[in-house]
Amino acid sequence: MILINSSVWIDYFNSLDTQQTSKLDMLLDVEPLGIGDLILIEILQGFRLDKDYETAKQLLTSLSIFNMLNMESRLNRLIISGICGNEALQ
């Protein structure tokens, strides 16, 4: 399983021809790939057109999706939001 980071996906969906996007294009057909939940959200919120969003969503959600924040990180975020108010979650 290979986890692909956001910069490679951004270049891929912007049709940039880089060494990393060429490798990703090859791996999509032959290797199990994964994506982090935060990366998934980051990538999907960058699309302007619904059609492009749906195409990317279909591809990305077909991959194995991993939680990137562990429970301790989630609890720390709750503590921060309690100190700072609800604005910390936005």
Helices and strands as residue ranges (DSSP letters): E 2-3, H 6-13, H 19-30, E 33-36, H 37-44, H 50-60, E 64-66, H 71-84, G 86-89
